[in-house]
Amino acid sequence: MKRFKPGISFGDYLVKVSSRGKVRGSVEPQLGVRLYRWLGVVVTLVMGLLVVRMVSLQLISGGRLRVLADENRIRQIKLGAPRGKIYDRNGQVLADNRRVVAVQADTGLTLDGWSRLYPVGPAAAHVVGYLSQVNPDEVGLLGRSSDKYDLGDLIGRGGAEQQYEASLRGVDGGRLVEVDSGGKVVREMGRRPAVAGQDLHLTIDASLQQAAFTALNGRPGAVVATNPKTGEVLALVSSPNEEFNRVIGGVYPPGSTFKIVTAIAALAEDKLKPSFTYVDTGIISVGKFAYTNWYFTQYGRTEGQTGWVKGLTRSVDTFFYKVGEYTGPDLLAKWANNLGLGVISGLDLPGEVTGLIPTPKWKQEAKGEQWFLGNTYQMAIGQSDLLVTPLQLNIMTGVIAAAGSKCQPHLAQIRNSKFEIRNCEDVNISSEILDIVRAGMVGACSGGGTAFPLFNFTPQVACKTGTAEYIRPDGKMGTHAWLTAFAPADDPTIAITAVVEGGGEGSRVAAPIVRQVLAKYFGVEDHYNYAAISGVGE
């Protein structure tokens, strides 16, 4: 009987596979070992990185991260310091503060700060200045007591706000508060009170400032009034109301107001005697050039025999042509500087410029041109390349008013105990020369003079008109209107200078402005008919 043979069974298959696997078994286990090894390396690296990161977070960055976490929980809130107030000489507020308290809708944090108020408005804009936010270049700058400026902080621009920023600003305070996850204040952890800025008292008279602003009536120009014996600035107005301050930054030919310099230079340098006279015929010819007197040009008339007082009273051009010829441009320039023209005054406001007092040397170096007699003629009557600021012309006027004493103008009230500090110097002008110039200036403001709007004004005014020619942008000739004055003539307490750009004649345009300011200063009830101004003027 044959045995049953079932064929290849599943078990046989397994055995055979196993037997054949002796060759594979040497490869596949090695692959597994490698995979396990690589996996171990990867795990080790990952764990190492985690450990390094944990060490970095805990030991190296822990402090910083703790601070960041605290900052999410603890916040600092700046308490803005109120700026110092600015007052005029009588205690009227020129710059004040208003508290601004607001709540941030997203955090509920209270913001505590201040806004600035200017009760006098545009009339005092160039004296007081204004505030604006710091720009990126100013962030981090040190203020008072090492208090730095941050974005959003306010800083003074122009006027006293800029000049006295360090003392006006004060020192900001702050609150340290804890907030919850929603940003709401949970508790206050600390507080540092703000330190208010120092108040500033100016020499300005707000009512006089307003009178000058009203008198200018928006016309481009400037008015400046000072106490000639102390240098206190009583009014300083630039119009229109823009950042450019014409009182200290605007430069203009002074016109016939410069004849005061010409007279003093000739007499002080002994180039001409007090007895000098000249016969005006209306015109002086130099070669093919003709130099005329304004009275001859406008009315065809002459002044005849003219001395110093009449020359200033009537502003006789031909008289001063000859005076300038005898004196020379270098001495004219020297005395212009002595009297405050063409030099920085040192007024405590930003933006002052020097102007220009030309000389033959300057013309050769700046223009490459020779100086001619005609240049001296023009300089002697305030033309040529002469450029002065209204403040400089006011300083010159103050020297005559203060008997030869030149006082540095200032806006801040500077006091030492009970006595005011005066920064004045003697210009060394003899009393005889001062008397001559004062008499001529009184004549200009009296009947027969050139400043007819000031005739019969009480108290007596001493003044000098000026009508300065310049070339307009359209190439045509224009004139700036000047008047500079002091009063009372026998014991001055105010020196005032006004200029209107392109205004016309000084007598018709600048003189009425000065009259209105003087009327306010002296408390005079003024009935002058300004609308009907007419007459002979220069």
C-alpha positions as CSV (number, residue, x, y, z in Angstrom):
1,M,0.0,0.0,0.0
2,K,1.4,3.2,-1.1
3,R,1.9,5.9,1.5
4,F,-0.2,9.1,1.2
5,K,2.0,12.1,0.3
6,P,0.0,15.3,0.6
7,G,2.5,17.5,-1.2
8,I,4.1,20.7,0.0
9,S,2.4,21.9,3.2
10,F,2.3,25.4,4.7
11,G,4.8,24.2,7.3
12,D,7.1,23.0,4.6
13,Y,6.9,26.5,3.1
14,L,7.8,28.0,6.3
15,V,10.7,25.8,6.8
16,K,12.0,26.4,3.3
17,V,11.6,30.1,3.6
18,S,13.5,29.9,6.9
19,S,16.1,27.9,5.4
20,R,16.5,30.3,2.5
21,G,16.5,33.2,4.9
22,K,19.9,32.3,6.2
23,V,21.2,34.4,3.4
24,R,18.8,37.4,4.0
25,G,19.1,37.2,7.7
26,S,22.5,38.7,7.6
27,V,21.2,41.9,5.9
28,E,17.8,42.8,7.3
29,P,18.8,42.8,11.0
30,Q,21.7,45.1,10.1
31,L,19.2,47.5,8.5
32,G,17.0,47.6,11.5
33,V,20.0,48.2,13.8
34,R,21.0,51.1,11.6
35,L,17.5,52.6,11.6
36,Y,17.4,52.3,15.4
37,R,20.7,53.9,15.7
38,W,19.7,56.9,13.4
39,L,16.5,57.2,15.3
40,G,18.5,57.4,18.5
41,V,20.8,60.0,17.1
42,V,17.8,62.1,16.0
43,V,16.1,61.8,19.3
44,T,19.3,62.6,21.1
45,L,19.8,65.7,18.9
46,V,16.2,66.9,19.4
47,M,16.5,66.3,23.2
48,G,19.8,68.2,23.2
49,L,18.3,71.1,21.3
50,L,15.4,71.2,23.7
51,V,17.8,71.1,26.7
52,V,19.9,73.9,25.1
53,R,16.8,75.9,24.5
54,M,15.6,75.4,28.0
55,V,18.9,76.4,29.4
56,S,18.9,79.5,27.1
57,L,15.4,80.4,28.1
58,Q,16.0,79.8,31.8
59,L,19.5,81.0,32.4
60,I,20.5,83.3,29.5
61,S,17.2,84.9,28.4
62,G,15.3,84.3,31.6
63,G,15.7,87.8,33.0
64,R,14.7,89.5,29.7
65,L,11.7,87.2,29.2
66,R,10.7,87.8,32.8
67,V,10.8,91.5,32.2
68,L,8.7,91.1,29.0
69,A,6.2,89.0,30.9
70,D,6.1,91.6,33.7
71,E,5.7,94.3,31.0
72,N,2.6,92.6,29.9
73,R,1.4,92.7,33.5
74,I,3.1,95.9,34.7
75,R,2.9,99.1,32.8
76,Q,4.3,102.6,33.1
77,I,2.0,105.5,32.4
78,K,3.7,108.9,31.8
79,L,2.3,111.8,33.8
80,G,3.0,114.9,31.7
81,A,4.5,117.9,33.5
82,P,2.7,121.2,33.1
83,R,4.8,123.7,31.3
84,G,5.7,126.9,33.0
85,K,3.3,129.7,32.3
86,I,4.4,132.8,30.4
87,Y,3.3,136.2,31.6
88,D,3.6,139.8,30.3
89,R,5.1,142.6,32.4
90,N,1.8,143.2,34.1
91,G,1.0,139.7,35.0
92,Q,-1.3,138.9,32.0
93,V,-1.1,135.3,30.9
94,L,0.4,134.9,27.4
95,A,0.7,131.1,27.6
96,D,-1.3,128.8,29.9
97,N,-2.1,125.1,30.4
98,R,-5.2,123.0,30.2
99,R,-5.3,119.5,31.7
100,V,-6.1,116.7,29.3
101,V,-7.2,113.4,30.8
102,A,-8.3,110.6,28.5
103,V,-9.0,106.9,28.7
104,Q,-7.6,104.5,26.1
105,A,-10.6,102.4,24.9
106,D,-8.5,99.3,24.3
107,T,-6.7,99.2,27.7
108,G,-8.6,101.4,30.0
109,L,-5.4,103.2,31.0
110,T,-5.8,106.8,32.0
111,L,-3.6,109.2,30.0
112,D,-2.7,112.3,32.0
113,G,-1.2,115.3,30.1
114,W,-1.6,119.0,29.2
115,S,-2.4,121.2,26.2
116,R,-1.2,124.7,25.7
117,L,-3.4,127.8,25.5
118,Y,-2.4,131.2,24.1
119,P,-5.0,133.8,25.4
120,V,-3.5,136.8,23.4
121,G,-3.6,134.8,20.2
122,P,-1.7,135.8,17.0
123,A,-0.9,139.3,18.3
124,A,1.9,137.7,20.5
125,A,2.7,134.7,18.3
126,H,6.3,135.7,17.4
127,V,7.1,136.6,21.0
128,V,5.6,133.5,22.7
129,G,6.1,130.9,20.0
130,Y,4.2,127.6,19.9
131,L,4.5,123.8,20.6
132,S,4.7,120.8,18.3
133,Q,5.6,117.2,18.6
134,V,9.3,116.2,18.6
135,N,10.6,114.9,15.4
136,P,12.6,111.6,15.2
137,D,15.9,113.5,15.3
138,E,14.9,115.0,18.6
139,V,13.9,111.8,20.3
140,G,16.3,110.9,23.1
141,L,17.6,114.4,23.5
142,L,18.1,115.5,27.1
143,G,15.8,118.0,28.5
144,R,15.7,119.5,32.0
145,S,17.1,117.2,34.8
146,S,18.2,114.6,32.1
147,D,14.5,114.0,31.2
148,K,14.6,112.6,27.6
149,Y,12.2,113.4,24.8
150,D,10.0,110.6,23.6
151,L,7.9,110.3,20.5
152,G,4.7,112.3,21.1
153,D,6.3,114.7,23.5
154,L,5.9,118.4,22.8
155,I,8.7,120.9,22.3
156,G,8.9,124.7,22.0
157,R,9.1,126.1,18.5
158,G,10.0,129.8,18.0
159,G,9.6,132.7,20.4
160,A,10.0,132.2,24.2
161,E,8.7,128.7,24.0
162,Q,11.8,127.6,22.1
163,Q,14.3,130.0,23.7
164,Y,13.4,129.0,27.3
165,E,12.4,125.4,26.5
166,A,14.7,123.9,29.2
167,S,13.1,125.8,32.1
168,L,9.6,125.9,30.8
169,R,9.3,122.2,30.1
170,G,9.4,120.7,33.6
171,V,10.0,117.0,34.4
172,D,7.4,114.3,33.5
173,G,6.2,112.0,36.3
174,G,4.7,108.5,36.0
175,R,2.5,105.7,37.4
176,L,3.4,102.1,37.7
177,V,0.3,99.9,37.5
178,E,-0.6,96.2,37.3
179,V,-3.0,95.2,34.6
180,D,-5.0,91.9,34.0
181,S,-5.0,89.8,30.9
182,G,-7.5,92.3,29.4
183,G,-5.3,95.3,30.0
184,K,-7.5,96.7,32.8
185,V,-5.8,98.3,35.7
186,V,-5.8,96.0,38.8
187,R,-3.7,98.1,41.2
188,E,-1.3,101.0,41.3
189,M,2.2,99.9,42.4
190,G,3.9,103.3,42.5
191,R,3.8,106.9,41.5
192,R,6.3,109.6,40.8
193,P,4.8,113.1,40.7
194,A,5.5,115.4,37.7
195,V,7.6,118.6,38.4
196,A,6.0,121.7,36.8
197,G,8.2,123.9,34.6
198,Q,9.3,127.3,35.7
199,D,7.1,130.3,35.0
200,L,8.5,133.0,32.7
201,H,7.8,136.7,33.0
202,L,8.4,138.8,29.9
203,T,9.0,142.5,29.5
204,I,6.2,142.6,26.9
205,D,3.1,144.7,27.5
206,A,0.2,142.7,26.1
207,S,-2.0,145.7,25.5
208,L,0.7,147.5,23.6
209,Q,1.4,144.3,21.6
210,Q,-2.3,144.1,20.6
211,A,-2.2,147.8,19.6
212,A,0.8,147.3,17.3
213,F,-0.8,144.1,15.8
214,T,-4.0,146.0,15.1
215,A,-2.2,149.0,13.6
216,L,-0.3,146.8,11.2
217,N,-3.7,145.4,10.1
218,G,-2.3,142.3,8.4
219,R,0.1,144.2,6.2
220,P,3.5,142.6,5.8
221,G,5.8,144.4,8.2
222,A,7.0,144.7,11.8
223,V,6.7,146.9,14.9
224,V,9.1,146.8,17.8
225,A,9.1,149.0,20.9
226,T,11.6,149.1,23.7
227,N,12.5,151.1,26.8
228,P,15.7,152.7,25.5
229,K,17.2,153.1,29.0
230,T,16.9,149.4,30.0
231,G,16.6,147.4,26.7
232,E,13.3,145.9,27.8
233,V,11.2,145.0,24.8
234,L,7.7,146.4,25.2
235,A,6.2,145.1,22.0
236,L,7.4,142.9,19.1
237,V,5.0,142.2,16.3
238,S,5.6,140.6,12.9
239,S,2.9,140.5,10.3
240,P,1.5,138.4,8.7
241,N,1.2,135.8,11.4
242,E,3.6,133.1,10.1
243,E,6.8,131.5,11.4
244,F,9.1,134.1,9.9
245,N,9.8,136.9,12.4
246,R,10.5,140.1,10.5
247,V,11.6,142.0,13.6
248,I,14.8,140.0,13.9
249,G,14.9,138.0,10.7
250,G,13.7,140.5,8.0
251,V,16.3,142.7,6.4
252,Y,15.6,145.9,4.5
253,P,17.4,149.0,3.2
254,P,16.8,151.6,6.0
255,G,16.3,154.5,3.7
256,S,16.5,158.0,5.2
257,T,16.4,156.7,8.8
258,F,20.2,156.0,8.1
259,K,20.8,159.7,7.9
260,I,21.1,159.7,11.7
261,V,24.1,157.5,11.3
262,T,25.6,159.7,8.5
263,A,25.2,162.8,10.7
264,I,26.8,161.2,13.8
265,A,29.7,159.7,11.8
266,A,30.6,163.0,10.2
267,L,30.4,165.0,13.4
268,A,32.0,162.3,15.7
269,E,35.0,161.9,13.4
270,D,35.3,165.6,13.0
271,K,34.9,165.5,9.2
272,L,32.5,168.3,9.4
273,K,31.7,171.0,12.0
274,P,28.4,171.6,13.7
275,S,28.3,174.9,11.7
276,F,28.4,173.1,8.3
277,T,25.7,174.0,5.8
278,Y,25.0,173.2,2.2
279,V,22.7,174.9,-0.4
280,D,20.3,172.5,-1.9
281,T,19.6,173.1,-5.5
282,G,17.6,169.9,-5.9
283,I,20.3,167.9,-7.7
284,I,24.0,166.9,-7.7
285,S,25.6,165.7,-10.9
286,V,28.6,163.4,-11.0
287,G,29.6,162.8,-14.6
288,K,26.6,161.5,-16.4
289,F,24.8,160.5,-13.1
290,A,22.3,162.8,-11.4
291,Y,21.5,162.5,-7.7
292,T,18.4,164.4,-6.7
293,N,16.5,165.4,-3.5
294,W,13.1,163.8,-3.0
295,Y,11.4,167.2,-2.6
296,F,12.8,168.2,-6.0
297,T,11.8,164.9,-7.6
298,Q,8.3,165.0,-6.3
299,Y,7.4,168.7,-6.4
300,G,10.2,170.4,-8.3
301,R,11.2,172.5,-5.3
302,T,14.4,173.0,-3.4
303,E,15.3,173.5,0.3
304,G,18.0,176.2,-0.1
305,Q,20.4,176.7,2.8
306,T,20.5,173.6,4.9
307,G,22.3,172.7,8.1
308,W,22.2,169.6,10.3
309,V,18.9,170.1,12.0
310,K,17.1,171.2,8.9
311,G,18.7,168.3,7.0
312,L,17.2,165.8,9.4
313,T,13.9,167.6,9.8
314,R,13.3,167.8,6.1
315,S,15.3,164.7,5.2
316,V,17.3,166.6,2.6
317,D,19.1,164.0,0.4
318,T,21.5,166.4,-1.3
319,F,22.8,167.6,2.1
320,F,23.6,164.1,3.1
321,Y,25.1,163.2,-0.2
322,K,27.8,165.8,0.5
323,V,28.1,164.8,4.2
324,G,28.7,161.2,3.1
325,E,31.3,162.4,0.5
326,Y,33.3,164.2,3.2
327,T,33.0,161.3,5.7
328,G,33.6,158.3,3.4
329,P,32.1,154.8,3.4
330,D,34.4,153.1,5.9
331,L,33.5,155.6,8.7
332,L,29.9,155.4,7.8
333,A,30.1,151.6,8.2
334,K,32.1,151.9,11.5
335,W,29.4,154.1,13.1
336,A,26.6,152.0,11.7
337,N,28.1,149.1,13.6
338,N,28.7,151.3,16.7
339,L,25.0,152.2,16.7
340,G,23.9,148.6,16.4
341,L,23.3,148.1,12.7
342,G,24.7,145.1,10.9
343,V,25.5,143.2,14.1
344,I,23.6,140.6,16.2
345,S,21.9,142.3,19.2
346,G,21.8,139.3,21.4
347,L,18.0,139.5,21.9
348,D,16.7,136.3,23.7
349,L,14.8,135.0,20.7
350,P,15.9,132.5,18.1
351,G,16.3,133.5,14.4
352,E,18.2,136.8,14.6
353,V,20.3,137.8,11.5
354,T,23.1,140.3,11.0
355,G,22.0,142.3,7.9
356,L,24.7,144.0,5.9
357,I,26.7,147.2,6.1
358,P,28.7,147.4,2.9
359,T,32.2,148.8,2.5
360,P,34.6,149.2,-0.5
361,K,36.4,146.1,0.6
362,W,33.2,144.1,0.9
363,K,32.1,145.1,-2.6
364,Q,35.4,144.1,-4.1
365,E,35.4,140.8,-2.4
366,A,31.7,139.9,-2.8
367,K,31.0,141.4,-6.2
368,G,34.4,142.0,-7.8
369,E,33.5,145.6,-8.3
370,Q,35.1,149.0,-7.5
371,W,33.4,151.4,-5.1
372,F,32.4,154.7,-6.6
373,L,31.4,158.1,-5.2
374,G,27.8,157.3,-6.2
375,N,27.9,154.3,-3.9
376,T,28.9,156.6,-1.0
377,Y,26.0,158.9,-1.9
378,Q,23.5,156.1,-1.9
379,M,24.9,154.7,1.4
380,A,24.7,158.1,3.0
381,I,20.9,158.2,2.5
382,G,20.3,154.5,3.5
383,Q,20.3,152.8,0.1
384,S,23.2,151.0,-1.8
385,D,23.5,147.5,-0.4
386,L,22.6,148.4,3.1
387,L,20.3,145.9,4.9
388,V,19.2,146.2,8.5
389,T,16.5,144.5,10.7
390,P,13.8,146.6,12.4
391,L,15.3,145.6,15.8
392,Q,18.7,147.0,14.8
393,L,17.1,150.3,13.7
394,N,15.3,150.5,17.0
395,I,18.5,150.0,18.9
396,M,20.1,152.9,16.9
397,T,17.1,155.1,17.8
398,G,17.4,154.0,21.5
399,V,21.1,155.3,21.6
400,I,19.9,158.8,20.7
401,A,17.0,158.5,23.2
402,A,19.3,157.2,26.0
403,A,21.9,159.9,25.6
404,G,24.5,157.7,23.9
405,S,23.9,154.5,25.9
406,K,23.3,151.4,23.9
407,C,21.3,148.8,25.8
408,Q,21.0,145.1,24.8
409,P,17.4,144.3,24.1
410,H,15.8,141.5,26.2
411,L,12.4,139.8,26.7
412,A,12.8,137.9,29.9
413,Q,12.6,140.0,33.0
414,I,16.0,139.6,34.7
415,R,16.1,140.7,38.3
416,N,18.8,140.7,40.9
417,S,17.3,141.4,44.3
418,K,15.4,144.7,44.0
419,F,17.4,146.0,41.0
420,E,17.0,145.2,37.4
421,I,20.2,144.2,35.5
422,R,21.0,146.6,32.7
423,N,23.4,145.5,30.0
424,C,24.2,148.8,28.4
425,E,27.4,150.4,27.0
426,D,28.4,153.9,26.2
427,V,28.8,154.6,22.5
428,N,30.8,157.8,23.2
429,I,28.8,160.4,21.4
430,S,29.2,163.9,22.6
431,S,26.2,165.7,24.1
432,E,26.6,168.4,21.4
433,I,26.2,165.9,18.7
434,L,23.3,164.2,20.5
435,D,21.5,167.6,20.9
436,I,21.9,168.3,17.1
437,V,20.4,164.9,16.2
438,R,17.6,165.1,18.7
439,A,16.7,168.6,17.5
440,G,16.5,167.3,13.9
441,M,14.3,164.4,15.0
442,V,12.0,166.6,17.0
443,G,11.7,168.8,13.9
444,A,10.7,165.8,11.8
445,C,7.7,165.2,14.1
446,S,6.8,168.9,14.2
447,G,5.1,171.3,11.8
448,G,7.2,171.6,8.7
449,G,8.8,168.2,9.2
450,T,8.2,165.1,7.2
451,A,6.2,163.0,9.8
452,F,3.0,164.9,9.5
453,P,0.8,162.3,11.3
454,L,2.8,163.0,14.5
455,F,2.4,166.8,14.4
456,N,0.8,168.1,17.6
457,F,1.0,164.7,19.3
458,T,1.3,165.0,23.1
459,P,3.8,164.3,24.5
460,Q,6.3,165.6,22.0
461,V,7.8,162.9,19.7
462,A,11.3,162.8,18.1
463,C,11.4,160.7,14.9
464,K,12.8,160.1,11.5
465,T,11.0,159.0,8.4
466,G,12.3,156.7,5.8
467,T,11.2,155.6,2.3
468,A,13.5,152.9,1.1
469,E,13.7,151.9,-2.5
470,Y,14.0,148.3,-3.6
471,I,13.5,146.2,-6.7
472,R,10.2,144.2,-6.6
473,P,10.0,140.6,-8.0
474,D,8.4,142.1,-11.1
475,G,11.5,144.2,-11.8
476,K,9.8,147.5,-10.9
477,M,10.8,149.9,-8.2
478,G,9.0,149.7,-4.8
479,T,9.4,151.4,-1.5
480,H,9.4,150.2,2.1
481,A,7.8,152.6,4.6
482,W,9.8,153.3,7.8
483,L,9.4,155.4,10.9
484,T,11.5,155.3,14.0
485,A,10.8,157.4,17.0
486,F,11.1,158.0,20.8
487,A,9.0,159.8,23.3
488,P,8.7,162.0,25.3
489,A,11.4,163.8,23.4
490,D,12.9,165.4,26.6
491,D,12.9,162.2,28.7
492,P,12.2,159.1,26.6
493,T,10.6,156.0,28.0
494,I,9.8,154.3,24.7
495,A,11.6,153.9,21.4
496,I,9.5,152.5,18.6
497,T,10.2,151.4,15.0
498,A,7.8,150.4,12.3
499,V,8.3,149.2,8.8
500,V,5.7,148.1,6.1
501,E,7.1,146.1,3.2
502,G,6.3,147.8,-0.1
503,G,4.1,150.1,1.9
504,G,5.1,153.4,0.2
505,E,6.1,156.6,2.0
506,G,7.2,156.3,5.6
507,S,5.2,159.5,6.6
508,R,1.9,158.2,5.2
509,V,2.2,154.5,6.1
510,A,4.6,153.9,9.0
511,A,4.0,157.1,10.9
512,P,0.2,156.4,11.5
513,I,1.2,153.0,12.9
514,V,3.6,154.5,15.4
515,R,1.0,157.1,16.4
516,Q,-1.5,154.5,17.3
517,V,1.0,152.5,19.4
518,L,2.1,155.7,21.2
519,A,-1.5,156.7,21.8
520,K,-2.0,153.4,23.6
521,Y,1.3,153.6,25.5
522,F,0.6,157.1,26.8
523,G,-3.1,156.6,27.3
524,V,-4.0,159.4,24.9
525,E,-7.5,159.6,23.5
526,D,-6.7,159.6,19.8
527,H,-9.0,161.5,17.4
528,Y,-6.7,161.5,14.4
529,N,-8.4,161.0,11.1
530,Y,-6.3,158.2,9.7
531,A,-8.6,157.7,6.8
532,A,-7.9,161.2,5.4
533,I,-4.1,161.1,5.6
534,S,-2.5,163.5,3.0
535,G,0.3,166.0,2.8
536,V,3.9,166.3,2.0
537,G,6.0,163.4,3.3
538,E,9.1,161.4,2.7
